Every structure is written in structure tokens, then in C-alpha cells.
Amino acid sequence: MRKHTKKIICFFLTIFILSTSVIHAFASDGLKVEFTTDISVSGDNWWDRGVQYGRLLVLKNSPDGKNGTLLATHCELNAGLVDHAPGYPIYRSSDNGKTWDVITLVSDTLTGCNSEWNPFLFELEKPCGNYPAGTIILAACSIDPDHSKESHTRLYFSTDGGENFSQGVVVASAGGLEEGVWEPFILQLDDGRLVCYYSDDSDEKYSQKIVYKTSSDAENWTDAVDVVATDIFAERPGMPVVTRLGDGSYFMVYEVVDKDGIDGIPVYFRRSADGLDWGDKNDIGTELISHNGKKALGSAPYCGWTPVGGEKGTLVVSGTFMRKGESDTGTDLFISNDYGESWVTISHPIPYTQDDHVGYSNSFAFSADGKYMYSINNPQNPENTEKSKMVFSLVDFEESISSIDIDSMKQNHAPLIIGIVSAVIVITAVSVVFLIKKKKH
């Protein structure tokens, strides 16, 4: 190889390394996934995607030494297609999610309706009525077989780590698919009271609204209080999920179907100092978008907070699809290090293609110390892409977030990167011409 040719090659390699290093300096390494494993798979003859709406629970208040045990559940859209009544399978893992076993199937025997939709798992941090700390609550929606007459927000209780559930109580009841009650979410206040947030279609003044009820004994519940109920009849706020932040305040995410002027189903959020007073119910809230306005979630959000990641910890929100912008893994996770004042995006730990009801209401939970994220989702089943499987992943969140410079990501580095790359190209071109001319002489 000639001397001048070697110089040109070396120069190109040097420029390439420098330019890629600069670009990499502004890029995120994303989440570090330790492993991914299947929890369950849809039956080939089940309705729609089969399994969806996955939920996780990390036991943290177990009275019998089971802290750290993981429980999971999800919808099984198999009503009328299997030889047993619909219900919510409860899976357990004692090895941090590597393996899962079904320990029970929870079915409604109280209302005479099917246990079909919207399960959510919660563990009491404090005693509530006759239920001790560590009691596991499964909140879900029961509905008549024709989905046309009645629906119920149901609670089931377990005091043995999820192996058995009592039938519990009905928190709210309403009509069928067009005027029902859906998507319950439970939390416990500092004084021990429970709050059950849910979506309510039963008020003829609203197409849909978000409400809550409270209880001091988990058995008797107050009248519903409106949280988001706007004067615009077409707007349908729903699917509320709430997390508590490091400063003691509460943060709620929810979807708004048929929001005027916005394609798809935008995700909104609002705040509360005590989990009860959420401000003006007619205020639709704040739309959740990325720091540069290029990305926005759509449909079925979930949120959670961990103290890992800085003075204000890290707030995380997921959704079912991306309304604008691009995502290489289905829907990105939105993260914030300032309690939701600004947002950046990182790739979802469980990739999926944005087909209908894939990734629907995917969720996550954090370990007791907040260092690990447990994620659950329903991507396509490669063996039958019309159906889904329920998938779990373990994420080293502390290590992941330490490699992500959120404040740097909030800056618009695109012009700088474009300028640097353009300068590199110009310098390279001029240098090549110079070397060629020098060779001729």
C-alpha cells in the first residue's frame, strides 16, 4: 500500500472515530435488561389478543418472610371459549422473575358476573379494618356475559401471600358496556384509608369521568368523588393510575379518549398534595409530551416513581402506543427527574410492534429499594402473531439511570451534532483534495 493511500485511510478512520464519539456522547444507552421470560401465552382460539392488561406486585410487607416475592396477573380474554369460568390467574415467582408458577385462579362468585377485565394487585402497607398489613388486594371488573347489563368494581382479599382470595366486596356497580365502571386502581393513605380510583360511565351528564371512593375498613365505601369530569361531553378521561413522589405528593396519569383536535388518545396528568384533592374537576390536566414536543404517548398509561436517579428520583410513565414521534420498541418509556416538569424518552424494555391491543396497558413495579424495575407487557407471540403472550423483564434501573444524562438529553443537541458532522465532512473533503494534489506533484 502506498504511503499517501495509508494517510488517507488513517485520516478517514480518525475522523470517523471522532465524529461517532461526539454523537455517542449525546446518546442514551437505554435500560439494562438483565433477562426476559414468558409468563403465559394466549390460547389460539381466545378473543382478540387473548392476554393483556398485565399487572405486577412486589411483596414488601409480608408477615411471613415472603418479601421480595413477585406476583403477576392479567386479563384472559377467553369467556365462553374454555371449560371454566373466566378469572384472573395469579402467578408467583420466588427467584426475581426467572420462573413463574400459577398458584390460583380468582373468579367472581359474588355478583353472578364474569371476572373478565382490568385486574390490579395491591398490598396493604398498614392495617385497614380487619385486614392486617401485608394483605393482598385484587381489584378488578366483573361484567355480565353479554356485556350489556351490569358491571362491578370488585375487591378480593388474600392473607396468605396470594394463594387464596376471599370474595370481598363490591366498591361500585353500574350498567353494561355503555354505562359501566372500569379500571380500578387502589392506594393507601398515611392514615390507613384506602382510595379506589376508577373510570365511571354511569353519569348521564358525562361521556366518562374519573372518580374515587374511600374506605377506612376496606368493606364500607363512601360516595364517589369526581376527579376529572369536564364540561365537554365527548371527552372520556379514564384509566387512572397514581404514584406517590419523593416529596409526599401524588401524581396521576390517565388517557383522554375523543380529545378535540388531537389524533389518537392522548395521555394527561395532574397532581395532588394528599391524593384526594386534585383541583378543578373541569380541568382536563396537562398533556404528557417529550421535552422537545416530538413524542407523545397514547392510550392506557401507567406510572411509578423510584428514589433512584438523583435528588428527586425518577418518575416513569408508559403507554400503549406512540401518537407522534418514533419508537424502535413500540412505545418508549417517558422519564422525568423533576417530578414531571419535563420528560425525556428511553426505549421500552419489552419490544413490540404497534398492532391493535399489543402493549395494551403495559405496566411495571420497582423493588423495595427502587434499584430494579420489573416490567410486564403483552407483545405478539412469534408463533401466532395474531395473539399475544405475557412477558416479564428484569431491569437494573439504578445502573441504567446512572448511564443516562437526563439533563443533557433535554438540551437540543441536534444543531450541534449536525454542525459537527458537517464540519467533519468539509474538513475531510478538503483534506482529501489536498492529499490528492500533493500526490500529483
Disulfide bonds with the S-S distance in Angstrom:
none
